[in-house]
Every structure is written in structure tokens, then in C-alpha cells.
């Protein structure tokens, strides 16, 4: 009876694992192609976003491992982008003053383009958004500055996911 229950439990887990794939999900062998990330153009009024986003793009692509990062030679795929919108939306307010925000949602929108270097074929051309939440202490500027790396990380994760999964 105990063996039958164990077998039944094992069989119930098999369908859950049927869709799992080990390695890249886009059909390309890991690290077969290289990706070159061109520094993003910043059209927002917020300074220092370009360096943060480019740096996080490098880190996310290396962490994922589907593509090899091209640092010295031109890549097989060239990723470029324009940071188009940076918004700060208040989420909660101080209990004693309903005009003073305590928490903000920062969002960063980028128009991202990925092109095959040899053929010129556009693989990805769409808007991608990243966001993070910040708590305003005594200084909004410092809080925003601390939240920008998290914002850049979220945007880079979203871009990398689109590149890796091949949803283009």
C-alpha cells in the first residue's frame, strides 16, 4: 500500500516536469552566438542612467549564459537602445501630510533594438519597461540615486529575457 502511494505521488509530479528545458530556450546552443551591447542613448532628464543600464545588460547576459558577451570584437547580434521615459509615481503618503509622498515607483522605458550584424535582420524592436520601488527617507535625491541600480537591473533583466527567449 505504501509503495502504491509513493508511485502515485511520483506519477503526479511527472507532468509538471514535462515542459522544463535544460539550457537555452530559443533553440540556439549556449554561447554559440555573441552579443555586443552598444551604450544606450539617454533622452530622459535623469543623468547617469546610460552607464547603469549598459553595465547591467552586460551582467545579465553573462549571468544568463545563452549568448557570449562580445567585448573586443563585433558581436553576431548588436543590441542598442534609447532610454525614452523616466517616471516617478507616488504610491503612499505620510499619514500626517497627504501631500508628501513616502514611497515612489520608478519606471524606465527603453526602445530596444537587436540586429543580426551579418544579415541586418531586425530580431527585436520594441519598448521595454523596468521598474523599482523606493522609500523616501529625508532626501528624495539620495533615495532615487540608490534606486537607480535596481531600476537598471530590472530593465536589463526584461531585455535579456526577450533576447534569450526569442519572443521576437
C-alpha positions in Angstrom: 0.0 0.0 0.0 2.8 2.4 0.9 4.6 1.6 -2.4 1.5 2.3 -4.4 1.1 5.7 -2.7 4.7 6.5 -3.4 4.3 5.5 -7.1 1.1 7.6 -7.3 2.9 10.7 -6.0 5.8 10.2 -8.4 3.5 9.9 -11.3 1.7 13.1 -10.3 4.9 15.1 -10.5 5.9 13.9 -14.0 3.5 16.2 -16.0 4.9 19.2 -14.1 8.4 18.5 -15.3 7.4 17.7 -18.9 7.7 21.3 -20.0 11.1 22.0 -18.4 14.1 22.6 -20.7 17.6 22.5 -19.6 19.8 25.2 -21.2 18.7 27.9 -23.7 15.0 28.0 -24.6 15.4 29.6 -28.1 17.0 26.6 -29.8 20.5 28.0 -30.0 23.3 26.2 -28.3 24.7 28.0 -25.2 27.3 30.6 -26.0 27.1 29.8 -29.8 26.4 33.4 -30.7 27.9 36.6 -29.4 26.1 39.8 -28.4 27.5 43.3 -28.5 25.8 45.9 -26.3 26.1 49.4 -27.6 25.8 52.0 -24.8 22.2 53.2 -24.6 21.3 56.8 -25.6 19.6 58.7 -22.7 16.8 61.0 -23.8 15.5 61.4 -20.3 16.3 64.3 -18.0 17.8 61.9 -15.4 21.6 61.7 -15.6 23.8 58.5 -15.2 21.2 56.1 -16.4 23.2 55.1 -19.6 26.1 53.6 -17.6 23.9 51.8 -15.2 21.8 50.2 -17.9 24.7 49.2 -20.1 26.6 47.7 -17.1 23.6 45.7 -16.0 23.0 44.5 -19.6 26.5 43.0 -19.6 25.9 41.4 -16.2 22.5 39.9 -17.1 23.8 38.5 -20.4 26.8 36.9 -18.7 24.6 35.6 -15.9 22.1 34.0 -18.3 24.8 32.3 -20.4 22.7 31.8 -23.6 24.9 34.3 -25.5 28.5 35.1 -25.1 29.2 38.8 -24.5 31.3 40.4 -27.2 33.7 42.8 -25.6 36.6 43.2 -28.0 35.2 42.0 -31.4 31.9 42.9 -33.0 29.1 40.6 -31.9 26.8 38.4 -34.0 23.9 40.3 -32.6 24.1 44.0 -31.8 21.8 45.4 -29.1 21.2 49.1 -28.9 18.6 51.2 -27.2 17.3 54.6 -26.3 16.1 55.5 -22.8 12.9 57.4 -23.6 11.0 57.8 -20.4 11.8 58.0 -16.7 8.9 58.4 -14.4 8.4 58.8 -10.6 4.9 57.9 -9.4 3.9 58.4 -5.8 2.5 55.3 -4.1 1.9 56.2 -0.5 1.8 59.3 1.5 2.8 60.4 5.0 0.0 59.9 7.5 0.2 63.4 8.8 0.6 65.1 5.4 -1.3 63.8 2.4 0.8 65.9 0.0 4.1 64.4 1.0 4.9 61.0 -0.7 6.7 58.3 1.3 7.1 55.7 -1.4 7.6 56.0 -5.2 7.6 53.7 -8.1 10.4 54.5 -10.5 10.0 53.3 -14.1 12.3 53.4 -17.0 11.2 52.8 -20.6 13.7 52.0 -23.4 13.2 51.4 -27.1 15.4 48.4 -27.7 16.7 47.1 -31.0 18.6 43.9 -31.6 20.0 43.3 -35.1 22.0 40.5 -36.7 25.3 42.0 -37.7 25.8 40.0 -40.9 22.3 40.0 -42.4 20.9 43.2 -40.9 17.8 41.3 -39.9 16.0 43.0 -37.0 15.4 40.5 -34.3 13.9 42.8 -31.7 12.5 46.3 -31.9 10.2 47.2 -29.1 9.6 49.2 -25.9 10.7 47.5 -22.7 10.0 48.8 -19.2 11.7 48.3 -15.9 10.6 49.4 -12.5 11.6 49.5 -8.8 10.1 50.9 -5.6 11.9 53.3 -3.4 11.2 54.6 0.1 11.9 58.3 0.5 13.8 59.0 3.7 14.9 62.5 4.4 16.2 63.1 0.9 14.4 62.2 -2.4 17.6 62.7 -4.5 19.6 60.2 -2.4 16.7 57.7 -2.4 16.4 57.9 -6.2 20.2 57.6 -6.6 20.1 54.4 -4.5 17.2 53.0 -6.5 18.7 53.6 -10.0 20.9 50.5 -10.0 17.8 48.4 -9.1 15.9 50.1 -11.9 18.6 49.4 -14.4 18.8 45.8 -13.2 15.1 45.2 -13.7 15.2 46.8 -17.2 18.2 44.7 -18.2 16.5 41.5 -16.9 13.5 42.3 -19.0 15.6 43.0 -22.1 17.7 39.9 -21.6 14.6 37.7 -21.2 13.2 39.0 -24.5 16.6 38.3 -26.3 17.0 34.8 -24.7 13.5 33.5 -25.1 13.4 34.6 -28.7 9.9 36.1 -28.5 10.8 38.4 -31.3 
